[in-house]
Amino acid sequence: MDQTLATTEKGRDRLVEITLDPKSLGRANSNIEHEREVAIFDILDGNAFRVEGTDAGPYKLNLALMEERLLLEITPAEGGETTEHAIALAPLKRIVKDYFMICESYYEAVRTAPPARIQAIDVSRRGLHDEGSKLLKDKLLPKIIVDEDTARRLFTLVCSLHWKG
């Protein structure tokens, strides 16, 4: 079966609601809160998300951190049985840590640095984000299949769950 998806607007292979487990959220600054809100909005605006072996979409997704794992609780939007999928966070930890450090540098640079320095930091930030989203997409396979844009935004949410202030 093809492991790629095209973004669907009204198809079954998509997310229509995303929640973040309140117990998994740490104290966040305004930048992190903004990143969460934008990522959720962007995912819901257009995404491709399929749970292999089912045809129960569209879906509601709840993300949580539990015992060094990312827990995805997926429920059909019309109701029904919840599917849980957990992935180990260890492979993502280095990328998330590096991403946080470069984001802090970026936010600081926006306030004080010349445009060339901001652009250089942003290129590095985007590169780490791309690396993290590709790794996340690969870790979700073969159970959950997402497109690249959805993987990028999900990685943003995973990072925001890791943020502990």
Backbone as a chain_set.jsonl record, in Angstrom:
{"seq": "MDQTLATTEKGRDRLVEITLDPKSLGRANSNIEHEREVAIFDILDGNAFRVEGTDAGPYKLNLALMEERLLLEITPAEGGETTEHAIALAPLKRIVKDYFMICESYYEAVRTAPPARIQAIDVSRRGLHDEGSKLLKDKLLPKIIVDEDTARRLFTLVCSLHWKG", "coords": {"N": [[0.836, -1.187, 0.0], [0.455, 2.262, -0.721], [2.459, 4.608, 0.946], [2.058, 7.308, 1.118], [0.155, 10.347, 1.313], [-2.302, 12.526, 0.027], [-3.212, 15.85, 0.816], [-6.384, 16.179, 2.202], [-9.537, 17.755, 2.027], [-12.245, 17.279, 2.662], [-12.303, 14.616, 2.99], [-12.118, 11.282, 4.402], [-9.711, 10.61, 5.578], [-8.424, 12.334, 7.666], [-7.85, 14.794, 10.275], [-10.151, 16.261, 12.526], [-10.322, 17.397, 14.952], [-8.204, 18.377, 17.614], [-6.705, 17.776, 20.682], [-4.753, 18.58, 23.557], [-3.325, 16.841, 26.175], [-3.968, 18.06, 29.319], [-2.459, 17.43, 31.611], [-0.039, 16.833, 30.563], [1.017, 19.166, 29.71], [3.343, 21.716, 30.315], [4.3, 24.719, 32.084], [4.093, 27.425, 29.976], [5.606, 29.879, 27.854], [4.578, 32.886, 26.082], [5.392, 32.601, 23.42], [5.52, 29.792, 23.038], [2.86, 29.052, 23.578], [1.634, 30.394, 21.456], [2.796, 29.0, 19.279], [1.644, 26.453, 19.672], [-1.113, 27.01, 19.295], [-1.148, 27.962, 16.641], [-0.117, 25.717, 15.279], [-2.126, 23.767, 15.76], [-4.354, 25.049, 14.578], [-3.42, 25.214, 11.903], [-3.1, 22.485, 11.27], [-5.759, 21.564, 11.423], [-6.847, 23.078, 9.435], [-5.917, 21.971, 7.078], [-5.051, 18.755, 6.426], [-3.621, 15.456, 6.266], [-4.307, 12.348, 7.41], [-4.162, 9.115, 8.342], [-5.299, 6.11, 9.779], [-3.927, 3.116, 9.648], [-5.49, 0.193, 8.456], [-8.033, 0.793, 9.247], [-11.148, 2.404, 8.482], [-12.37, 4.643, 9.559], [-12.397, 7.357, 9.716], [-13.379, 10.848, 9.46], [-11.058, 11.913, 12.123], [-10.629, 12.428, 15.704], [-8.024, 13.66, 17.7], [-6.052, 13.147, 20.527], [-3.231, 14.247, 22.197], [-0.665, 13.145, 24.343], [1.871, 12.995, 26.888], [3.417, 10.234, 28.264], [5.161, 8.344, 30.476], [7.748, 8.628, 29.152], [6.909, 8.403, 26.537], [5.136, 9.254, 23.566], [1.78, 9.525, 23.437], [-0.819, 8.809, 21.345], [-4.133, 9.25, 21.117], [-6.72, 8.196, 19.307], [-9.823, 8.833, 17.969], [-12.77, 8.045, 16.19], [-14.476, 10.725, 14.604], [-17.221, 10.65, 14.58], [-17.742, 9.158, 16.754], [-17.049, 6.143, 18.571], [-14.778, 3.376, 18.91], [-11.748, 4.064, 20.627], [-8.495, 4.305, 19.403], [-5.27, 3.618, 20.482], [-1.968, 4.734, 20.166], [1.384, 4.507, 20.783], [4.561, 6.035, 20.839], [8.061, 5.813, 21.324], [9.855, 8.408, 22.89], [12.543, 8.803, 23.043], [14.179, 8.705, 20.611], [13.57, 11.202, 19.565], [14.4, 13.086, 21.383], [16.981, 14.421, 21.333], [16.776, 16.015, 19.044], [14.56, 17.612, 19.723], [15.568, 18.951, 21.978], [17.749, 20.369, 20.834], [16.26, 21.882, 19.044], [14.736, 23.508, 20.785], [16.818, 25.043, 21.905], [17.776, 26.448, 19.674], [15.476, 27.802, 18.942], [15.164, 29.548, 21.116], [17.43, 31.112, 20.716], [16.701, 32.225, 18.294], [14.368, 33.736, 18.964], [15.54, 35.594, 20.681], [17.347, 36.793, 18.91], [15.6, 38.025, 17.134], [14.842, 40.236, 18.544], [17.222, 41.709, 18.813], [19.28, 41.28, 16.899], [20.94, 41.737, 13.674], [19.264, 41.521, 10.434], [20.519, 39.535, 8.765], [21.705, 37.761, 10.581], [19.448, 36.829, 11.944], [18.172, 35.51, 9.841], [20.042, 33.45, 9.298], [19.934, 31.955, 11.677], [17.265, 31.193, 11.544], [17.257, 29.526, 9.292], [18.703, 27.335, 10.276], [16.987, 26.593, 12.335], [14.688, 25.813, 10.912], [15.766, 23.659, 9.524], [16.313, 21.793, 11.608], [13.695, 21.437, 12.468], [12.556, 20.248, 10.212], [14.031, 17.857, 10.184], [13.171, 16.703, 12.609], [10.403, 16.408, 12.108], [10.389, 14.605, 9.998], [11.517, 12.356, 11.228], [9.546, 11.884, 13.185], [7.341, 11.307, 11.524], [8.268, 8.935, 10.34], [8.399, 7.32, 12.641], [5.741, 7.044, 13.283], [4.794, 5.385, 11.326], [4.135, 1.888, 10.699], [1.534, 2.258, 11.417], [0.191, 4.766, 11.59], [-0.367, 7.115, 9.121], [0.775, 10.037, 7.727], [0.854, 13.192, 5.965], [3.579, 15.341, 4.812], [3.268, 18.046, 5.672], [1.433, 17.766, 7.78], [2.946, 16.166, 9.495], [5.006, 17.978, 10.113], [3.617, 19.921, 11.589], [2.594, 18.379, 13.662], [5.001, 17.7, 14.873], [5.694, 20.18, 15.902], [3.725, 20.367, 17.877], [4.479, 18.207, 19.515], [6.925, 19.16, 20.421], [5.972, 21.36, 21.861], [4.659, 20.072, 23.92], [6.81, 19.045, 25.259], [7.94, 21.287, 26.342], [8.781, 22.731, 29.324], [8.946, 25.124, 30.592]], "CA": [[0.0, 0.0, 0.0], [1.188, 3.515, -0.812], [2.67, 5.219, 2.253], [1.907, 8.757, 1.018], [-1.216, 10.851, 1.303], [-2.528, 13.893, -0.44], [-4.051, 16.567, 1.768], [-7.798, 16.109, 1.861], [-10.327, 18.76, 2.729], [-13.484, 16.725, 3.193], [-12.182, 13.171, 2.981], [-12.14, 10.564, 5.671], [-8.352, 10.504, 6.106], [-8.036, 13.65, 8.176], [-8.18, 15.153, 11.651], [-11.108, 17.36, 12.65], [-10.195, 17.963, 16.3], [-6.963, 18.014, 18.303], [-6.592, 18.253, 22.052], [-3.51, 18.255, 24.242], [-3.574, 16.419, 27.545], [-3.555, 19.135, 30.234], [-1.432, 16.945, 32.538], [1.223, 16.759, 29.832], [1.483, 20.517, 29.399], [4.063, 22.463, 31.332], [4.135, 26.165, 32.035], [4.636, 27.858, 28.689], [5.616, 31.316, 27.595], [3.655, 33.276, 25.014], [5.857, 32.038, 22.149], [5.129, 28.375, 22.974], [1.399, 29.044, 23.444], [1.331, 30.794, 20.083], [3.175, 27.88, 18.407], [0.604, 25.424, 19.834], [-2.354, 27.46, 18.663], [-0.955, 28.014, 15.187], [0.028, 24.344, 14.773], [-3.449, 23.131, 15.761], [-5.154, 25.707, 13.545], [-2.922, 24.816, 10.588], [-3.427, 21.073, 11.028], [-7.195, 21.429, 11.168], [-7.135, 23.764, 8.173], [-5.624, 21.055, 5.979], [-4.167, 17.692, 6.866], [-3.861, 14.094, 5.798], [-4.056, 11.509, 8.579], [-4.845, 7.83, 8.167], [-4.977, 5.015, 10.676], [-3.864, 1.927, 8.793], [-6.355, -0.926, 8.838], [-9.386, 1.241, 9.577], [-11.739, 3.387, 7.588], [-13.321, 5.234, 10.493], [-12.198, 8.802, 9.772], [-12.326, 11.656, 10.056], [-10.666, 11.538, 13.481], [-10.245, 13.333, 16.781], [-6.725, 13.239, 18.222], [-5.565, 13.689, 21.788], [-1.81, 13.975, 22.378], [-0.238, 13.159, 25.738], [3.155, 12.394, 27.226], [3.238, 9.273, 29.341], [6.277, 7.42, 30.662], [8.73, 8.79, 28.081], [6.293, 8.036, 25.267], [4.083, 10.102, 23.035], [0.57, 8.735, 23.312], [-1.819, 9.356, 20.437], [-5.443, 8.638, 21.301], [-7.425, 8.529, 18.072], [-11.22, 8.43, 18.038], [-13.559, 8.519, 15.045], [-15.214, 11.95, 14.92], [-18.631, 10.291, 14.789], [-17.805, 8.295, 17.929], [-16.605, 4.776, 18.358], [-13.663, 2.881, 19.709], [-10.507, 4.821, 20.589], [-7.264, 3.587, 19.101], [-4.113, 4.246, 21.102], [-0.69, 4.436, 19.543], [2.447, 5.149, 21.549], [5.902, 5.936, 20.271], [9.12, 6.209, 22.244], [10.338, 9.757, 22.657], [14.012, 8.837, 23.082], [14.802, 9.104, 19.343], [13.269, 12.607, 19.267], [14.856, 13.984, 22.448], [18.101, 15.265, 20.928], [16.279, 17.01, 18.094], [13.709, 18.547, 20.464], [16.455, 19.779, 22.804], [18.438, 21.293, 19.931], [15.252, 22.783, 18.493], [14.449, 24.506, 21.816], [17.951, 25.961, 22.035], [17.845, 27.34, 18.517], [14.308, 28.693, 19.005], [15.473, 30.611, 22.075], [18.369, 32.006, 20.023], [15.933, 32.924, 17.27], [13.527, 34.756, 19.599], [16.449, 36.631, 21.165], [17.891, 37.489, 17.739], [14.553, 38.876, 16.565], [14.822, 41.481, 19.32], [18.462, 42.485, 18.854], [20.278, 40.98, 15.871], [20.683, 42.209, 12.307], [18.478, 40.577, 9.633], [21.318, 38.401, 8.264], [21.865, 36.809, 11.699], [18.125, 36.226, 12.153], [17.946, 34.572, 8.735], [20.917, 32.29, 9.483], [19.373, 31.151, 12.766], [16.003, 30.63, 11.064], [17.574, 28.402, 8.401], [19.053, 26.21, 11.156], [15.753, 26.208, 13.048], [13.845, 25.077, 9.963], [16.419, 22.376, 9.245], [16.036, 20.897, 12.739], [12.262, 21.139, 12.456], [12.359, 19.272, 9.131], [14.597, 16.583, 10.647], [12.275, 16.166, 13.633], [9.114, 16.005, 11.541], [10.616, 13.39, 9.218], [11.686, 11.264, 12.184], [8.222, 11.612, 13.761], [6.548, 10.648, 10.482], [8.781, 7.572, 10.229], [8.058, 6.576, 13.866], [4.304, 6.763, 13.264], [4.568, 4.274, 10.39], [3.142, 1.791, 9.637], [0.191, 2.358, 11.998], [-0.413, 6.052, 11.272], [0.248, 7.685, 7.936], [0.495, 11.464, 7.612], [1.627, 13.883, 4.938], [4.701, 16.097, 5.364], [2.796, 19.225, 6.4], [0.846, 17.317, 9.043], [4.068, 15.729, 10.331], [5.686, 19.181, 10.607], [2.8, 20.566, 12.621], [2.568, 17.471, 14.811], [6.285, 17.851, 15.554], [5.576, 21.407, 16.688], [2.936, 20.047, 19.078], [5.311, 17.356, 20.373], [7.862, 20.084, 21.072], [5.275, 22.187, 22.85], [4.394, 19.218, 25.073], [8.079, 18.887, 25.969], [8.34, 22.53, 26.968], [8.426, 22.754, 30.746], [9.118, 26.469, 31.12]], "C": [[0.875, 1.242, 0.0], [1.26, 4.185, 0.555], [2.539, 6.741, 2.211], [0.434, 9.112, 0.968], [-1.237, 12.23, 0.669], [-3.421, 14.569, 0.587], [-5.497, 16.539, 1.283], [-8.555, 17.158, 2.655], [-11.564, 18.148, 3.363], [-13.467, 15.201, 3.219], [-12.193, 12.585, 4.375], [-10.772, 10.535, 6.345], [-7.842, 11.867, 6.572], [-8.428, 13.786, 9.645], [-9.159, 16.319, 11.641], [-11.071, 18.016, 14.034], [-8.892, 17.466, 16.906], [-7.012, 18.61, 19.696], [-5.238, 17.813, 22.594], [-3.838, 17.941, 25.688], [-3.08, 17.496, 28.509], [-2.46, 18.703, 31.203], [-0.063, 16.87, 31.878], [1.825, 18.128, 29.553], [2.21, 21.124, 30.584], [3.719, 23.93, 31.221], [4.8, 26.654, 30.754], [4.614, 29.374, 28.579], [4.715, 31.621, 26.401], [4.089, 32.729, 23.656], [5.41, 30.587, 21.977], [3.616, 28.261, 22.815], [0.985, 29.389, 22.016], [1.647, 29.657, 19.107], [2.13, 26.763, 18.466], [-0.65, 25.798, 19.065], [-2.248, 27.455, 17.147], [-0.865, 26.606, 14.605], [-1.329, 23.646, 14.711], [-4.33, 23.734, 14.673], [-4.734, 25.227, 12.153], [-3.226, 23.349, 10.273], [-4.896, 20.939, 10.65], [-7.603, 22.082, 9.852], [-6.876, 22.86, 6.966], [-4.64, 20.003, 6.424], [-4.529, 16.381, 6.18], [-3.396, 13.164, 6.91], [-4.857, 10.232, 8.411], [-4.353, 6.841, 9.209], [-5.067, 3.752, 9.838], [-4.77, 0.827, 9.352], [-7.751, -0.515, 9.268], [-9.858, 2.22, 8.509], [-12.797, 4.146, 8.382], [-13.217, 6.754, 10.566], [-13.4, 9.561, 9.263], [-12.169, 11.379, 11.552], [-10.518, 12.736, 14.409], [-8.958, 12.77, 17.362], [-6.452, 13.93, 19.54], [-4.107, 13.265, 21.924], [-1.462, 14.097, 23.848], [1.173, 12.599, 25.834], [2.92, 11.469, 28.399], [4.435, 8.324, 29.356], [7.253, 7.435, 29.484], [8.219, 8.325, 26.712], [5.292, 9.114, 24.868], [2.889, 9.202, 22.802], [-0.411, 9.482, 22.419], [-3.101, 8.567, 20.663], [-6.316, 9.127, 20.156], [-8.836, 7.96, 18.151], [-11.929, 8.89, 16.77], [-14.396, 9.732, 15.463], [-16.677, 11.664, 15.215], [-18.822, 9.422, 16.019], [-17.379, 6.891, 17.578], [-15.393, 4.474, 19.214], [-12.405, 3.732, 19.506], [-9.346, 3.886, 20.313], [-6.129, 4.336, 19.77], [-2.857, 3.795, 20.381], [0.369, 5.205, 20.316], [3.772, 4.973, 20.822], [6.904, 6.441, 21.306], [9.623, 7.6, 21.872], [11.863, 9.839, 22.599], [14.634, 9.245, 21.745], [14.597, 10.585, 18.998], [13.921, 13.589, 20.244], [15.981, 14.917, 22.032], [17.616, 16.378, 20.003], [15.422, 18.049, 18.815], [14.568, 19.489, 21.303], [17.178, 20.815, 21.944], [17.47, 22.327, 19.356], [14.898, 23.876, 19.504], [15.579, 25.526, 21.919], [17.997, 26.944, 20.868], [16.634, 28.276, 18.464], [14.56, 29.844, 19.975], [16.438, 31.609, 21.456], [17.638, 32.848, 18.987], [15.101, 34.053, 17.888], [14.366, 35.908, 20.15], [16.981, 37.459, 20.001], [16.864, 38.435, 17.126], [14.52, 40.228, 17.277], [16.07, 42.34, 19.109], [19.388, 42.337, 17.654], [19.931, 41.587, 14.514], [19.956, 41.125, 11.496], [19.274, 39.36, 9.132], [21.494, 37.342, 9.346], [20.545, 36.096, 11.972], [17.861, 35.172, 11.08], [18.795, 33.312, 8.889], [20.38, 31.367, 10.583], [18.087, 30.469, 12.297], [16.232, 29.448, 10.122], [17.917, 27.162, 9.228], [17.821, 25.678, 11.878], [14.857, 25.369, 12.139], [14.44, 23.718, 9.63], [16.178, 21.367, 10.353], [14.566, 20.489, 12.764], [11.955, 20.096, 11.38], [12.859, 17.882, 9.55], [13.676, 15.917, 11.669], [10.964, 15.675, 13.057], [9.263, 14.739, 10.694], [10.771, 12.183, 10.146], [10.345, 10.886, 12.814], [7.354, 10.858, 12.762], [6.962, 9.187, 10.34], [8.397, 6.721, 11.441], [6.568, 6.237, 13.925], [3.971, 5.586, 12.348], [4.789, 2.94, 11.074], [1.712, 2.017, 10.13], [-0.539, 3.637, 11.582], [0.366, 6.676, 10.125], [-0.204, 9.137, 7.819], [1.299, 12.045, 6.455], [2.709, 14.729, 5.611], [4.249, 17.312, 6.166], [2.202, 18.843, 7.752], [1.943, 16.872, 9.994], [4.796, 16.934, 10.925], [4.901, 19.809, 11.767], [2.658, 19.686, 13.859], [3.885, 17.559, 15.585], [6.278, 19.12, 16.405], [4.804, 21.137, 17.973], [3.718, 19.158, 20.041], [6.317, 18.232, 21.128], [7.162, 20.897, 22.154], [4.882, 21.373, 24.092], [5.658, 19.048, 25.913], [8.485, 20.134, 26.744], [7.87, 22.554, 28.417], [8.707, 24.106, 31.403], [10.476, 26.706, 31.726]], "O": [[1.92, 1.27, 0.65], [0.247, 4.316, 1.243], [2.882, 7.405, 3.189], [-0.415, 8.289, 0.627], [-0.279, 12.995, 0.781], [-4.295, 13.925, 1.168], [-5.792, 16.832, 0.125], [-8.245, 17.415, 3.819], [-11.895, 18.477, 4.503], [-14.499, 14.569, 3.444], [-12.268, 13.294, 5.378], [-10.693, 10.443, 7.57], [-6.957, 12.465, 5.961], [-9.22, 13.008, 10.177], [-9.019, 17.251, 10.849], [-11.7, 19.05, 14.261], [-8.516, 16.305, 16.745], [-7.318, 19.789, 19.874], [-4.661, 16.818, 22.154], [-4.552, 18.697, 26.347], [-1.891, 17.813, 28.515], [-1.618, 19.517, 31.582], [0.959, 16.846, 32.565], [2.999, 18.238, 29.2], [1.74, 21.051, 31.72], [2.937, 24.332, 30.361], [5.956, 26.323, 30.488], [3.743, 30.052, 29.122], [4.158, 30.711, 25.787], [3.238, 32.423, 22.82], [4.971, 30.195, 20.895], [3.137, 27.464, 22.008], [0.099, 28.755, 21.443], [0.855, 29.379, 18.206], [1.769, 26.193, 17.436], [-1.179, 25.005, 18.285], [-3.157, 26.996, 16.455], [-1.459, 26.323, 13.565], [-1.647, 23.001, 13.711], [-4.981, 23.003, 13.926], [-5.578, 24.877, 11.328], [-3.57, 23.014, 9.14], [-5.233, 20.276, 9.669], [-8.589, 21.684, 9.232], [-7.552, 22.982, 5.945], [-3.502, 20.326, 6.767], [-5.604, 16.235, 5.598], [-2.23, 13.191, 7.304], [-6.086, 10.263, 8.345], [-3.158, 6.745, 9.486], [-6.142, 3.368, 9.379], [-4.804, 0.575, 10.557], [-8.569, -1.366, 9.616], [-9.067, 2.777, 7.748], [-13.945, 4.28, 7.958], [-13.882, 7.376, 11.394], [-14.326, 8.977, 8.7], [-13.003, 10.718, 12.172], [-10.315, 13.872, 13.981], [-8.81, 11.556, 17.503], [-6.6, 15.147, 19.66], [-3.777, 12.087, 21.788], [-1.901, 15.026, 24.525], [1.612, 11.831, 24.978], [2.31, 11.85, 29.399], [4.691, 7.602, 28.392], [7.548, 6.396, 28.894], [8.995, 7.912, 25.851], [4.692, 9.785, 25.708], [2.974, 8.227, 22.055], [-0.784, 10.623, 22.692], [-3.146, 7.359, 20.428], [-6.614, 10.316, 20.047], [-9.024, 6.764, 18.371], [-11.71, 10.015, 16.32], [-14.958, 9.753, 16.558], [-17.3, 12.362, 16.015], [-19.939, 8.99, 16.304], [-17.357, 6.509, 16.408], [-15.042, 5.227, 20.121], [-12.043, 4.074, 18.38], [-9.231, 2.816, 20.911], [-6.03, 5.556, 19.642], [-2.706, 2.623, 20.034], [0.261, 6.419, 20.484], [4.065, 3.913, 20.268], [6.625, 7.372, 22.061], [9.793, 7.923, 20.696], [12.411, 10.846, 22.15], [15.549, 10.068, 21.741], [15.369, 11.153, 18.226], [13.987, 14.787, 19.968], [15.936, 16.104, 22.353], [17.996, 17.539, 20.16], [15.545, 19.244, 18.545], [14.319, 20.694, 21.333], [17.215, 21.997, 22.286], [17.816, 23.498, 19.202], [14.771, 25.043, 19.131], [15.33, 26.728, 22.008], [18.231, 28.137, 21.063], [16.746, 29.409, 17.998], [14.207, 30.987, 19.687], [16.289, 32.817, 21.644], [17.921, 34.035, 18.824], [15.122, 35.184, 17.403], [13.95, 37.065, 20.091], [17.058, 38.684, 20.091], [17.213, 39.518, 16.656], [14.202, 41.247, 16.664], [15.998, 43.565, 19.213], [20.217, 43.217, 17.422], [18.774, 41.908, 14.242], [20.029, 39.945, 11.838], [18.731, 38.257, 9.087], [21.439, 36.147, 9.055], [20.529, 34.887, 12.204], [17.384, 34.077, 11.377], [18.306, 32.211, 8.633], [20.376, 30.145, 10.429], [17.847, 29.305, 12.616], [15.478, 28.475, 10.153], [17.467, 26.061, 8.91], [17.638, 24.468, 12.013], [14.334, 24.335, 12.555], [13.712, 22.738, 9.472], [15.871, 20.207, 10.076], [14.237, 19.337, 13.046], [11.183, 19.167, 11.615], [12.201, 16.871, 9.306], [13.431, 14.712, 11.601], [10.46, 14.632, 13.472], [8.366, 13.896, 10.674], [10.22, 11.115, 9.879], [10.04, 9.702, 12.961], [6.703, 9.876, 13.121], [6.111, 8.303, 10.232], [8.102, 5.535, 11.294], [6.181, 5.25, 14.55], [2.988, 4.878, 12.567], [5.605, 2.882, 11.995], [0.775, 1.971, 9.334], [-1.727, 3.608, 11.264], [1.595, 6.754, 10.155], [-1.399, 9.433, 7.813], [2.296, 11.466, 6.021], [2.751, 14.824, 6.838], [4.795, 17.578, 7.236], [2.441, 19.519, 8.753], [1.88, 17.171, 11.187], [5.163, 16.922, 12.099], [5.474, 20.175, 12.793], [2.607, 20.193, 14.98], [3.885, 17.5, 16.815], [6.807, 19.121, 17.517], [5.182, 21.623, 19.039], [3.628, 19.337, 21.256], [6.528, 18.057, 22.328], [7.708, 21.094, 23.24], [4.785, 21.923, 25.189], [5.583, 18.921, 27.135], [9.274, 20.058, 27.686], [6.677, 22.411, 28.688], [8.706, 24.216, 32.629], [10.753, 27.804, 32.21]]}, "num_chains": 1, "name": "protein.A"}
